């Protein structure tokens, strides 16, 4: 017959399992594409808006 555990032990195991599950979910959520997929724009720059000419287009227009 299995040995009965105290309620405090069961709750401690449940809390430990819950913490491990949350840690795994956080790690999975933060796992993103690697540097091989391309890097995002630098912090001070953003993508051009639709309708605005890019640097390449504006340079060719003014020549």
QUIZIZI-V367920 format. One record per backbone hydrogen bond with DSSP energy under -1.0 kcal/mol. NH is the residue of the N-H (numbers start at 1). CO is the residue of the C=O. E is the energy in kcal/mol with one decimal. If there is no record, write none. Layout:
# QUIZIZI-V367920
nh | co | e
NH | CO | E
NH | CO | E
This chain:
# QUIZIZI-V367920
nh | co | e
10 | 6 | -1.8
11 | 7 | -2.5
12 | 8 | -2.2
13 | 9 | -2.3
14 | 10 | -2.2
15 | 11 | -2.6
16 | 12 | -2.4
17 | 13 | -2.5
18 | 14 | -2.3
19 | 15 | -2.5
20 | 16 | -2.2
21 | 17 | -2.2
22 | 18 | -2.4
23 | 19 | -2.4
24 | 20 | -2.2
25 | 21 | -2.2
26 | 22 | -2.5
27 | 23 | -2.3
28 | 24 | -2.3
29 | 25 | -2.3
30 | 26 | -1.8
37 | 34 | -1.6
38 | 35 | -1.5
45 | 42 | -1.4
52 | 49 | -1.6
58 | 54 | -2.7
59 | 55 | -1.9
60 | 56 | -1.5
61 | 57 | -1.7
62 | 58 | -1.6
